[in-house]
Amino acid sequence: MKNKKKNAVAVLLGYAGSRRRLTFLGLTLSAAAMVCNMAPYVCIWSAVRELVLAAPDWEKAQNITRYGWMACAFAVAGIVLYFGGLMCTHLAAFRTASNIRKQGLARMMRAPLGFFDVNASGLIRSRINAAAADTETLLAHNLADMTGAVVMFLAMLVLLFVFDWRMGAACVLSAVISVAAMAVMMGGKNAAVIAEYQAAQDRMTKAVTEYVRGVPVVKIFQQTVYSFKALQKAIEEYSDKAEHYQKNICRVPQSVNLTFTEGAFVFLVPAALVLAPEALAKGSFAGFITDFAFYAVFSAIISTALVRIMFAASGMMLADIALERIDRVMCAPVLENPALSHVSFTAEPGQTVALVGPSGSGKTTAASLIPRFWDAGGGTVEVGGADVSRMNSHALMDQVAFVFQNSRLFKASILENVRAARPEATREQAEAALKAAQCQDILDRLPEGMDTQLGTEGTWLSGGEQQRIALARAILKDAPVVVLDEAMAFADPENEMLIQRAFAALTKGRTVIMIAHRLSAVTGADKIVVLDEGQAVEQGTHEELIAAGGLYARMWADYNKAARWKITREKEVE
């Protein structure tokens, strides 16, 4: 769904569910609170008017106490109503932000896993979490304040024209100039500038995340942050956008806005000087003084109302931007996968099928179609005779276990990492899986064994050790189909031997799809599928493919030649 043509607030409130009604109740209470907050000014003005008209016989002013108590009552009622309104809007806002995060994560769980290869995790996190936080501020505070400010401003306009429309017009003139300045600052083409500023912020977030991940490489080659051109460019672009908006767009309009908002009284004084002679001539100078006092007090409220409207309008603009960022997650398209064509092979139950071929030939892409990391644009991928595109995602994931080149472990205990594959598994079952994955030496050297925490505040494991923990996770899952994506690519010789033993436990009695670059690892496979430029060009056993003399035979010859290559020192020439 694209919500660009819809009201952002209405769309965001759709995420509030049953608590949407609380938002409307909160806005009503906020509006009532603002009316109550204005009433004390009227009470104070009434008391001053009565005193002025009674002077010098002050005893005639008999309603002063009543006006005072009324002012206190309205002030307390305003506080209570505003507090109640904020409670309602906060409850709705928290539910909205929570549902945005939940639905965003649910959408990510349904998206092809390949989506995360082309969308940085930092950018996705920023779009979901930061946008949800922006909407929380908007719905909890800004919307209520804007409603109250609009009601307050309308009520104020009515009161300003009740006693003397000329002095009222003088006060309103400052508000008109202020609103015009805000419209210039936040409307028209400037809205697009703010959108560009937000986009630059997203790009900087993505670049920072990528740089942090690349710190080991930067340190190895003794480089600095400035060598990471993408990060430098993103920071400079963000800085330029922010500076441009502040200096070229905000500076003059905001200066005009603040000057006239805070200086509304300046317009009132000339108007009073013009009207004073007329009041003296008519003998109503006392009433004129009280009216002037009323407008003098209310001129201070104008700045409060306008500031609230300005911040609320800013919140509305941020809501549009936040909604657009949320839509990029909620409406993330299923990316097409043109990397393969005319690829067809069958892996019988219990067979090991190896996918080999030159770099970029489509090996990983082909294997990724099985657990639906990507969806095939044509043809079908079947597991157990069922089309994976029509299978329930949970049912499919129960059928397939996979081990990647780079294992990802959570910042949790070893036990929790292994049980991520099967949360209901017992401690004993997890321990058995760890032993089958040749992880006993890891557990023996850690004082807390399986309960050892991994990550920032815990223990760090080597790449090979992490791979064995990941294999234990796959063993515990006990899925009938196993996908191995070059799982030994970065293992040292010692870990490679242990991982080979773990593979034996993992693959026993299961259907295995193996992606391998080292051909020596696939010579015993039941079937070898050779891919080249996204097409399956050969299939057969190792012996059959060698005899065929095709691409596989040439790759095998090159592999053996590379394996015999060694560095020798030439004899020195005398």
JOLINVEN-V266690 format. One record per helix or strand of 3 or more residues. SS is the DSSP state (@ for helix, = for strand). FROM is the first residue (numbers start at 1). TO is the last residue. If there is no record, write none. Layout:
# JOLINVEN-V266690
ss from to
SS FROM TO
SS FROM TO
This chain:
# JOLINVEN-V266690
ss from to
@ 8 54
@ 58 60
@ 64 110
@ 115 118
@ 121 163
@ 165 186
@ 189 213
@ 215 220
@ 225 227
@ 229 262
@ 264 282
@ 285 330
= 352 357
@ 363 368
@ 388 390
@ 393 399
= 400 403
@ 414 419
@ 427 436
@ 440 445
@ 449 451
@ 463 477
= 481 485
@ 493 507
= 511 515
@ 519 521
= 527 532
= 535 540
@ 542 548
@ 551 564
